[in-house]
Structures are given as C-alpha cells and as structure tokens.
Amino acid sequence: MVDVPEEERMTASPESRPNLLPGVAENWRPPRYVRLSSRWQKVRATFLRFLDLQSGTIWRDLARLLPGERGQILDVGCGMQPYRSLIGREASYVGIDVSGAEKDFGFQSPDTTYYAGDRWPVDSGSVDCVLCVETLEHVKDSRGFVAEISRALRPGGRVILTVPFCARWHFIPHDYWRFTPSGFAALFADSGLTDLKVWARGNQLTVACYKVMALVFSLLSKGKRRLLRALLGILSLPVFFLALVLANLSLRVPGTVDCIGYTVLARKEPFDRPVSLY
Ligand SMILES: C[S@@+](CC[C@H](N)C(=O)[O-])C[C@H]1O[C@@H](n2cnc3c(N)ncnc32)[C@H](O)[C@@H]1O
C-alpha cells in the first residue's frame, strides 16, 4: 500500500472527504489462524473463533462439510491451512497459494505449493474437492478463478467456497470484491459447475452485533487520539461482550438478505465438456 499523507488525501477530492485510493493504513488485521497441532493452539483457536464471527461461522459450516469429503482435497489460497484438521482420514490434502502470500498477506506455511500467475499447479480433472476459504474476494479475475476450479475438478467433484459479505476492507489494497447470491449465479453460469447452493452465515442481528464489536475493537487499536479512544473503548467493553453473546445466539436463525458471509457449494457437471467462460 502506498502511504499517502493525510493532507494530500484531503485535498485530492473536491469535497472534504478523503480519497481512499491508493489505499489507507490498516490499524487492525484479521487474527492469524494456524494449523492446529498442539493443545494450546486448539484452545487459542477455539477462543478466537468465539470472538471472530467470520471464522467461527466458517468453522461451523466446514465442520459439517469437510469430514464427509473423500479423495483429494485442494485448498486454494490456503494461507496457514487453518481448516486442514477438519479433513477426514479417507481424504488427502494439498494446499496451494500465490507467491505473494507472504508479502501481501503475511502467510507462509512449509507444505504449501506456491505458484505465480493465474493457472493452478494441478492437472485438469484431478481433484475431488476444491476448498477455497475467504480468498475469492482477493482475486482480481473472479471468472478466470472459477474456470480454474472447474478445470481442476473431476466430473462430479465438489467446490466448497466461502466469502465475507459484511466485512471491512481488509488486507488493503488486495481486497477487491463482495459477492451476493445472484452474483454467484452469474459468476458460475456456463462454468461447468452446477447444483449451486448459497448459504448465509449469520443474519441481520449478527451483522449489527458484528459491526458494534468492530467499532469497539477499532477504538482499542492504534490510531490518532489513542488515549481518548482507549478510554471510550474500555467504557464500551460491556457493550462489546453483550454484542458478542447476542451474535453467537443469533446464529440459530438463518439469514436472508443480510449476513456476515456466504458459504457456497457447487458440483462439476458429471460429463466433460469445454468450459466457455470468456
Ligand atoms: C484472507 S486469506 C485466507 C487464507 C486461508 N484460506 C484462511 O482461511 O485462513 C486470503 C488468501 O488468498 C490468497 N490469494 C490471494 N490472491 C490469490 C489468487 N489470485 N489465487 C489464489 N489465492 C490467492 C492469499 O495469498 C491468502 O492466503
């Protein structure tokens, strides 16, 4: 990210609102989840998932979906491979990520294959399940990425994908899109992927609580007028914990037009035909 001085940003626009391009400083980044091996890592991750509604709801969905998958699972944009432990014994795991993962996202894990460019380092039709967690919003060419999912999957293979919906602009500037259910229908059309299902994670109440929590959190993170913000943040802690409990309770009610993120499922058509995406 290019750090544009505050003054310059204020004058870059005819109005007094700052121009947000080429980027803004991030005071806070999403928590770093690691592959769970030690007991301490498991306890820490469970606690973080309770606080972090995005990864908590993703974990819930993947804990239902992943253990049933067989064959080869390809985790694309795998980061630190935080969901690998959910994979059952009948499946094998391969994690791939882009070569900029460490520089742009701070992720580096030893048994990940890093690649450059848009073509994945996998043979066509060789994968039983593509897993793609909170990655699609960071990919500039969404259509090309969906074409790669389709190319990698064997006929009948499944894709399990998650994206945020009500989330901050994060990993700036590498956060490009938010998707809706109809957006997914358009994106997957003619891709060779069918039987599309889009599930909301959370609902309007979850979103309201999530935003209240994010506000309190931002008061407690570094930035201007740190003392005043910290004081306000500490005074708001009871509100934070109330929102946290409410948000977790709200997950019992399925969302419709608002949610914190989507979990998307689709299958590769059980017959081979050329993919016509362009
Ligand atoms: C928010 S992280 C998610 C990491 C991991 N899936 C998780 O849930 O913790 C986004 C990931 O997308 C990867 N990524 C960014 N652009 C990509 C691209 N064009 N193709 C594949 N992965 C990409 C990043 O390197 C990073 O690991």
The ligand as a Gaussian input file, in Angstrom:
#p B3LYP/6-31G(d) Opt

LIG

0 1
 C       -7.809000     -13.939000       3.832000
 S       -6.578000     -15.066000       3.313000
 C       -7.375000     -16.613000       3.613000
 C       -6.383000     -17.698000       3.892000
 C       -6.983000     -19.049000       4.318000
 N       -7.804000     -19.613000       3.279000
 C       -7.769000     -18.885000       5.603000
 O       -8.987000     -19.054000       5.581000
 O       -7.164000     -18.582000       6.638000
 C       -6.616000     -14.904000       1.575000
 C       -5.703000     -15.857000       0.855000
 O       -5.921000     -15.715000      -0.555000
 C       -4.682000     -15.877000      -1.190000
 N       -4.785000     -15.313000      -2.548000
 C       -4.738000     -14.027000      -2.923000
 N       -4.865000     -13.902000      -4.251000
 C       -4.984000     -15.145000      -4.749000
 C       -5.148000     -15.700000      -6.057000
 N       -5.201000     -14.926000      -7.140000
 N       -5.244000     -17.044000      -6.178000
 C       -5.195000     -17.845000      -5.085000
 N       -5.049000     -17.381000      -3.817000
 C       -4.937000     -16.055000      -3.649000
 C       -3.719000     -15.158000      -0.278000
 O       -2.379000     -15.487000      -0.532000
 C       -4.205000     -15.615000       1.087000
 O       -3.600000     -16.787000       1.509000

